[in-house]
């Protein structure tokens, strides 16, 4: 049987969205009517999402968004291809911000570098490269020489990128994230503190992996993505990581060989932290999942 092909598109746009609740219904209907799955976030400051459909689906969806929100384009779009559908349902969520940092961003103001320019830029001596994702994402893969701020949530970057940080730093900053949107918020925050020498990777890691030869890459490891693929490598091919359903943290093949790894229940990172009650509950959930597949 021939495998089906699907396109996965992530996108965002900073723009005023007034009737957020009303738009939620319209967007959900569009996804359902065109058999699309994935997640869209609507907020007063803009739209952010990742959705999947058959090849070419995004043209219809783009036109719908442009007409509905009265915009001409997206700030960023990243296209990947897959033989499977990495989302179960269509979801439209309403949030105060497209990315939570407790700072509204009205427009895209950062300095953006293409993957090729990025590679040259991060090798310069007066540049500090900072991975602004969570620590577990950094551990899965990152750029050569990148700093891990060791934050648990994106909101903590407001504390990491403090006035004291700006005062002490005498280097240019090169920041990056998965698709670029977290960098937009971080750049805006840093600009408000008076730091203007901030450069970000255009389209994030996904864009870099799709447009950089593996033989020429400055990237090491795999990139965490927010869908059932869990991780990707160059050309957006699915990586080797799986998701632990006990702690919701990705695990690699070595960790899956541990005695503390129980599929659907626990992994070496959470086995000793889970209560017996939690383990029993997770085991029952996994049992029901396996039985439903066999029905």
ChimeraX attribute file (.defattr): number of C-alpha atoms within 10 A of each C-alpha:
attribute: neighborCount
match mode: 1-to-1
recipient: residues
	/A:1	3
	/A:2	4
	/A:3	8
	/A:4	11
	/A:5	13
	/A:6	19
	/A:7	19
	/A:8	24
	/A:9	18
	/A:10	20
	/A:11	21
	/A:12	24
	/A:13	20
	/A:14	22
	/A:15	20
	/A:16	18
	/A:17	17
	/A:18	13
	/A:19	12
	/A:20	19
	/A:21	13
	/A:22	9
	/A:23	18
	/A:24	18
	/A:25	11
	/A:26	14
	/A:27	20
	/A:28	18
	/A:29	14
	/A:30	16
	/A:31	22
	/A:32	13
	/A:33	9
	/A:34	13
	/A:35	14
	/A:36	23
	/A:37	21
	/A:38	23
	/A:39	23
	/A:40	24
	/A:41	21
	/A:42	25
	/A:43	25
	/A:44	20
	/A:45	22
	/A:46	24
	/A:47	24
	/A:48	22
	/A:49	19
	/A:50	20
	/A:51	26
	/A:52	27
	/A:53	21
	/A:54	16
	/A:55	13
	/A:56	10
	/A:57	18
	/A:58	18
	/A:59	9
	/A:60	11
	/A:61	16
	/A:62	15
	/A:63	13
	/A:64	15
	/A:65	19
	/A:66	13
	/A:67	10
	/A:68	13
	/A:69	16
	/A:70	12
	/A:71	14
	/A:72	11
	/A:73	13
	/A:74	16
	/A:75	16
	/A:76	17
	/A:77	18
	/A:78	19
	/A:79	18
	/A:80	17
	/A:81	19
	/A:82	18
	/A:83	11
	/A:84	15
	/A:85	23
	/A:86	18
	/A:87	19
	/A:88	12
	/A:89	15
	/A:90	19
	/A:91	19
	/A:92	20
	/A:93	16
	/A:94	16
	/A:95	16
	/A:96	16
	/A:97	20
	/A:98	26
	/A:99	22
	/A:100	15
	/A:101	18
	/A:102	13
	/A:103	15
	/A:104	19
	/A:105	23
	/A:106	14
	/A:107	16
	/A:108	16
	/A:109	12
	/A:110	21
	/A:111	15
	/A:112	21
	/A:113	18
	/A:114	15
	/A:115	21
	/A:116	14
	/A:117	12
	/A:118	19
	/A:119	20
	/A:120	11
	/A:121	18
	/A:122	22
	/A:123	14
	/A:124	10
	/A:125	9
	/A:126	12
	/A:127	17
	/A:128	20
	/A:129	23
	/A:130	19
	/A:131	22
	/A:132	24
	/A:133	24
	/A:134	17
	/A:135	15
	/A:136	16
	/A:137	21
	/A:138	22
	/A:139	14
	/A:140	17
	/A:141	16
	/A:142	23
	/A:143	19
	/A:144	14
	/A:145	14
	/A:146	18
	/A:147	15
	/A:148	18
	/A:149	17
	/A:150	16
	/A:151	16
	/A:152	12
	/A:153	13
	/A:154	17
	/A:155	15
	/A:156	15
	/A:157	19
	/A:158	15
	/A:159	11
	/A:160	14
	/A:161	15
	/A:162	13
	/A:163	16
	/A:164	11
	/A:165	14
	/A:166	15
	/A:167	11
	/A:168	8
	/A:169	12
	/A:170	12
	/A:171	14
	/A:172	19
	/A:173	20
	/A:174	23
	/A:175	26
	/A:176	28
	/A:177	25
	/A:178	22
	/A:179	22
	/A:180	25
	/A:181	24
	/A:182	20
	/A:183	28
	/A:184	24
	/A:185	27
	/A:186	25
	/A:187	25
	/A:188	21
	/A:189	21
	/A:190	20
	/A:191	15
	/A:192	11
	/A:193	16
	/A:194	11
	/A:195	18
	/A:196	15
	/A:197	16
	/A:198	21
	/A:199	23
	/A:200	24
	/A:201	27
	/A:202	26
	/A:203	26
	/A:204	24
	/A:205	26
	/A:206	27
	/A:207	24
	/A:208	26
	/A:209	21
	/A:210	18
	/A:211	15
	/A:212	17
	/A:213	12
	/A:214	14
	/A:215	6
	/A:216	9
	/A:217	17
	/A:218	18
	/A:219	21
	/A:220	14
	/A:221	16
	/A:222	24
	/A:223	26
	/A:224	24
	/A:225	17
	/A:226	13
	/A:227	15
	/A:228	14
	/A:229	21
	/A:230	20
	/A:231	24
	/A:232	21
	/A:233	21
	/A:234	22
	/A:235	18
	/A:236	22
	/A:237	15
	/A:238	19
	/A:239	18
	/A:240	15
	/A:241	22
	/A:242	19
	/A:243	19
	/A:244	22
	/A:245	18
	/A:246	22
	/A:247	16
	/A:248	12
	/A:249	16
	/A:250	20
	/A:251	20
	/A:252	14
	/A:253	10
	/A:254	8
	/A:255	16
	/A:256	18
	/A:257	12
	/A:258	11
	/A:259	11
	/A:260	16
	/A:261	19
	/A:262	20
	/A:263	16
	/A:264	19
	/A:265	23
	/A:266	26
	/A:267	26
	/A:268	17
	/A:269	17
	/A:270	18
	/A:271	18
	/A:272	11
	/A:273	12
	/A:274	14
	/A:275	11
	/A:276	11
	/A:277	9
	/A:278	14
	/A:279	17
	/A:280	12
	/A:281	13
	/A:282	19
	/A:283	18
	/A:284	14
	/A:285	15
	/A:286	17
	/A:287	12
	/A:288	12
	/A:289	12
	/A:290	11
	/A:291	10
	/A:292	9
	/A:293	7
	/A:294	7
	/A:295	5
